[in-house]
C-alpha cells in the first residue's frame, strides 16, 4: 500500500511538470529512481520538448526575401505609383502594340539573371543590356519615362525593379490578359554582367534544359509552360528560327508544312520579324497552345513543349481551358517577380536613374 501511494504521488508530480511545460536540460526531472513513466506519458513529454526546441530554432531562421514585399509597400510614400505606371504603359502600347510583349519579355530577362533587380536596365560596357542575347530587347524608354515621372512625385523612393515588375503586369492587362496584385519592396542591384545574360533561353533549347533553367530559379514545369504562353503576343526575328527554316526542315515532323511555307516567305531576311502567334497575334489568349497542337509553334522551344511527355499534358489542358491559362499566368508571374530578390536593409539600392547605379 505504501509503495502504491508513492507511485501515484510521483506520477502526479510528473504530470504537474508536464502540464506546466517545465524542462530541465534534455530530461524531465525524476523524483524517484524506481518510478518508470508509462509509455504514453513518456512519448507526450518527449514530443513537447522536441516541439519547443524546433520552435526555438525556427526563431533564428530568417524569412524568405519575398516575405518583405507588400502590395501596400508604397501606400504612404508613393500612393499614385500604380496609376502612373498604368497610364504610361497604356500610352506607349497604344502607339505601338508590340511593346506589350516587349515589356513582359524585358521583365523575364531581368528576373532570369541575378533575380528581379533591374540589372537588365543598367547600360554600361559589359552589362547584361549590351550582351548579344539582349540585342532584341525593347521597352527601356518606357521604363525610363515612368521612372522620371515617379522621381518627380516620389523622389528616391521607388526602385526600378518594382517599376519594371508592375509595368509587365500592366502590359499584360492592356493586351487583354489577366490582372494581379503586384507586391512591392524590391531593391535595385548594382551588378550587371553581360556573360550571365548569355545563359537566358534563346528559343533553341530542349525541354530538359528549360526545366533545369526554371528550377534553378525556383520555378517548376507548370510555370515554364504557362509563362511560355506569353508568346501569345509579340514577334520574333527570323534569325531566331533560321535553323527551323533550313532546307531539310521539310522533313521535320514537328512543324506544319503550310505554316513552314508561310514562314519561308516571311523570312527572306534574318532581320525580318514574324508573329509568335500566327492566329491571334494581338490578343492575349490561349490560342498559343492550340497552335502548338496544330504544329504551329514558331520557336523550337515552344513546339517541343507539345512533343515532350512531361509538358504535353499541360499544353493540352491549357488549350482546352482558356480560363486556366489566364488564372495560372497571374500566379506564375507573381512567382517570377519573386525570384532572387534584394530586400534587406543592406542589399541593393533605390536607383535615381534606372540605366546607372547611384554615385
C-alpha positions in Angstrom: 0.0 0.0 0.0 2.9 2.3 0.8 4.5 1.6 -2.5 1.3 2.3 -4.3 0.9 5.7 -2.7 4.5 6.6 -3.6 3.9 5.6 -7.2 0.8 7.7 -7.7 2.3 10.6 -5.8 5.3 10.7 -8.1 3.1 10.2 -11.1 1.1 13.3 -10.1 4.3 15.4 -9.7 5.5 14.3 -13.2 2.1 15.2 -14.7 2.3 18.6 -12.9 5.7 19.4 -14.5 4.4 18.2 -17.9 1.3 20.4 -17.7 3.4 23.4 -16.8 5.9 22.5 -19.6 9.0 22.7 -17.4 12.2 21.5 -19.0 15.4 20.6 -17.2 18.2 20.3 -19.8 17.5 17.3 -22.0 15.5 15.3 -19.4 12.4 15.7 -17.3 13.0 15.8 -13.5 12.6 12.3 -12.0 11.9 12.3 -8.2 12.1 8.6 -7.5 14.6 6.3 -9.1 12.3 3.4 -9.1 9.4 5.2 -10.8 9.1 4.3 -14.5 6.9 6.5 -16.8 4.2 4.8 -18.7 4.9 4.9 -22.5 2.1 7.4 -23.4 3.3 9.9 -20.9 6.9 9.4 -21.8 6.1 10.0 -25.5 4.0 13.1 -24.8 6.8 14.7 -22.8 9.4 13.9 -25.5 7.1 15.3 -28.2 6.6 18.5 -26.2 10.3 19.0 -25.7 11.0 18.4 -29.4 8.3 20.8 -30.5 9.6 23.5 -28.3 13.2 23.0 -29.5 12.1 23.2 -33.1 10.2 26.4 -32.3 13.2 27.9 -30.7 15.4 27.0 -33.7 12.9 28.4 -36.2 13.1 31.8 -34.5 16.6 32.1 -35.9 15.7 31.2 -39.5 15.2 34.5 -41.4 12.1 34.7 -43.6 12.4 34.4 -47.4 13.1 37.7 -49.2 9.5 37.8 -50.7 8.2 37.9 -47.2 9.3 41.6 -47.1 7.2 42.5 -50.1 3.8 44.0 -49.7 1.0 45.3 -52.0 0.8 48.3 -49.7 4.6 49.0 -49.6 4.2 52.4 -51.2 0.8 53.2 -49.9 2.0 56.2 -47.9 5.3 57.0 -49.6 4.1 57.0 -53.2 0.3 56.5 -53.3 -0.1 57.3 -57.0 2.7 54.9 -58.2 0.5 52.2 -59.8 -1.6 54.9 -61.5 1.5 56.5 -63.0 2.8 53.2 -64.3 -0.5 52.1 -65.8 -1.0 55.5 -67.6 2.4 55.4 -69.1 2.3 51.8 -70.2 -1.1 52.3 -71.8 0.0 55.3 -73.7 3.1 53.6 -75.1 1.3 50.4 -76.1 -1.5 52.4 -77.8 1.2 54.0 -80.0 3.0 50.6 -80.6 1.1 47.4 -79.6 4.2 45.3 -79.9 5.6 47.0 -76.8 3.3 45.0 -74.6 5.1 41.8 -75.3 8.5 43.6 -75.2 7.9 44.8 -71.6 6.9 41.4 -70.4 10.0 39.9 -72.1 12.2 42.6 -70.6 10.9 41.7 -67.1 11.6 38.0 -67.7 15.2 38.7 -68.9 15.7 40.8 -65.8 14.5 38.1 -63.4 16.3 35.4 -65.2 19.7 36.9 -64.4 20.5 37.7 -60.8 16.8 37.8 -60.0 14.4 40.7 -60.3 16.8 43.5 -59.5 16.6 45.7 -62.6 20.2 44.7 -63.6 19.0 44.3 -67.2 18.4 48.1 -67.3 22.0 49.1 -66.4 23.6 50.5 -69.5 27.4 50.3 -69.4 30.1 48.4 -71.1 29.8 44.7 -70.4 26.4 44.9 -68.8 23.5 42.4 -69.5 21.9 45.0 -71.7 24.9 45.0 -74.1 25.0 41.2 -74.4 24.3 39.5 -77.7 21.3 37.7 -76.1 19.8 41.2 -75.2 20.2 42.9 -78.6 16.5 42.5 -79.5 15.2 43.6 -76.1 12.9 46.7 -76.1 11.0 48.8 -73.7 13.8 50.6 -72.0 12.5 54.0 -72.9 9.1 53.1 -71.4 10.7 52.3 -68.0 12.9 55.4 -68.2 9.9 57.6 -68.7 8.0 56.0 -65.9 11.0 56.4 -63.6 11.4 60.1 -64.4 7.7 60.8 -63.6 7.9 58.8 -60.4 11.0 60.7 -59.3 9.1 63.9 -59.7 6.3 62.7 -57.5 8.1 60.5 -55.0 11.9 61.2 -55.2 14.4 58.5 -54.0 11.5 56.1 -53.1 10.6 53.6 -55.8 13.0 51.0 -57.2 13.4 50.4 -60.9 12.9 46.7 -60.2 9.4 47.4 -58.8 8.6 49.7 -61.7 9.5 47.0 -64.3 7.6 44.3 -62.4 4.4 46.4 -62.3 4.9 47.5 -65.9 4.9 43.9 -67.0 1.6 43.4 -65.2 0.0 46.4 -66.9 1.4 45.4 -70.3 -0.3 42.1 -69.9 -3.6 43.7 -69.0 -3.6 46.2 -71.8 -3.0 43.3 -74.2 -6.1 41.5 -72.9 -4.5 39.4 -70.2 -5.3 39.0 -66.5 -4.7 41.4 -63.7 -2.9 40.5 -60.5 -1.8 42.4 -57.4 2.0 43.2 -57.5 3.8 43.0 -54.2 6.4 45.8 -53.9 9.6 46.3 -51.9 12.4 45.1 -54.3 15.8 46.9 -54.3 17.9 47.6 -57.4 21.1 45.6 -58.0 24.5 47.2 -58.5 26.0 44.4 -60.7 25.2 43.6 -64.3 27.4 41.2 -66.3 26.8 40.5 -70.0 28.2 37.0 -69.9 25.5 36.0 -67.4 22.8 37.2 -69.8 24.0 34.7 -72.5 22.5 31.9 -70.4 18.9 33.1 -70.9 16.9 30.7 -73.2 17.1 31.8 -76.9 14.4 29.6 -78.4 16.6 26.7 -79.4 16.9 24.7 -76.2 15.4 21.3 -75.4 12.7 20.9 -72.7 15.2 19.4 -70.2 17.4 22.5 -70.4 14.4 24.7 -70.0 13.1 22.8 -66.9 16.6 23.0 -65.4 16.8 26.7 -66.1 13.4 27.4 -64.4 14.0 25.1 -61.5 17.3 26.9 -60.7 15.2 30.0 -60.2 12.5 28.3 -58.0 10.1 27.8 -60.9 8.5 24.5 -61.9 7.4 22.9 -65.1 3.9 24.4 -64.8 5.5 27.8 -64.6 7.6 27.0 -67.7 4.6 26.0 -69.8 2.4 28.9 -68.5 4.9 31.6 -68.9 5.8 30.4 -72.3 2.2 31.3 -73.1 3.2 35.0 -73.1 4.2 34.2 -76.7 0.6 34.5 -77.5 1.6 38.1 -78.3 4.8 39.6 -79.7 7.2 38.9 -82.5 10.5 37.2 -83.2 13.3 37.9 -85.6 13.6 35.4 -88.4 17.2 34.9 -87.3 15.9 33.1 -84.2 14.1 30.5 -86.3 16.7 30.2 -89.1 17.5 26.6 -88.2 13.9 25.6 -88.4 13.7 27.1 -91.9 16.7 25.3 -93.3 16.4 23.3 -96.5 15.9 19.9 -94.7 13.1 21.3 -92.5 10.5 19.8 -94.9 11.3 16.5 -93.2 10.7 18.0 -89.7 7.5 16.4 -88.4 7.2 19.0 -85.6 6.1 21.8 -88.0 3.1 22.0 -90.2 4.1 22.1 -93.9 1.8 25.0 -94.8 3.0 27.0 -91.8 6.6 26.3 -92.8 6.0 27.6 -96.3 4.4 30.7 -94.9 7.4 31.4 -92.6 9.8 30.9 -95.5 8.0 33.6 -97.4 8.0 36.0 -94.4 11.7 35.3 -93.6 13.6 36.3 -96.7 16.0 38.2 -94.4 17.2 37.3 -90.9 16.2 40.8 -89.7 12.6 40.4 -90.6 10.0 39.8 -87.9 7.3 37.2 -87.7 4.4 36.9 -85.2 4.9 34.4 -82.4 1.2 33.6 -82.6 0.1 33.2 -86.2 -3.6 33.1 -85.4 -4.3 35.9 -82.9 -1.0 37.9 -82.7 -2.5 41.0 -81.0 -4.7 39.2 -78.4 -3.5 37.7 -75.1 -5.3 34.4 -75.2 -4.8 30.6 -75.0 -4.7 30.1 -78.8 -0.9 29.8 -78.4 -1.5 26.3 -77.0 -3.9 25.4 -79.8 -1.3 26.4 -82.3 1.2 24.0 -80.6 -1.4 21.2 -81.1 -1.5 22.1 -84.8 2.3 22.1 -85.1 2.4 25.9 -85.5 4.7 26.8 -82.7 7.2 29.4 -84.0 10.1 28.8 -81.8 11.5 25.3 -81.4 11.3 25.7 -77.6 7.6 26.4 -78.0 6.8 23.4 -80.2 8.8 21.0 -78.1 6.5 21.7 -75.2 3.9 19.7 -77.0 6.1 16.9 -78.1 7.7 16.2 -74.7 5.8 13.8 -72.5 6.4 15.9 -69.4 4.9 19.1 -70.7 2.5 17.9 -73.4 -0.4 17.2 -70.9 -0.1 20.7 -69.6 -0.3 22.2 -73.1 -3.4 20.2 -73.8 -5.1 21.3 -70.5 -4.3 24.9 -71.1 -5.5 24.7 -74.8 -8.9 23.2 -73.7 -9.4 25.5 -70.7 -8.5 29.2 -71.5 -9.5 30.4 -68.1 -7.0 28.0 -66.6 -4.3 29.7 -68.6 -5.2 33.2 -67.6 -5.6 32.4 -63.9 -2.3 30.4 -63.7 -0.5 33.1 -65.7 -1.1 35.6 -62.9 0.1 33.1 -60.3 3.3 32.3 -62.3 4.1 35.9 -62.9 4.0 36.7 -59.2 6.4 33.8 -58.7 8.6 35.1 -61.5 8.6 38.5 -59.8 9.8 37.0 -56.6 13.0 35.3 -58.0 16.2 36.1 -56.0 15.1 39.4 -54.6 17.1 42.0 -52.9 15.1 43.2 -49.9 17.4 43.5 -47.0 18.5 46.8 -45.4 22.0 46.5 -46.7 21.1 44.9 -50.0 20.9 46.9 -53.3 19.7 50.5 -53.6 16.9 52.7 -54.9 18.4 53.9 -58.2 17.8 57.5 -59.2 18.3 56.6 -62.8 17.5 53.1 -64.0 20.3 52.9 -66.5 23.1 53.5 -64.0 24.0 52.8 -60.4 23.9 55.7 -57.9 27.1 57.7 -57.5 
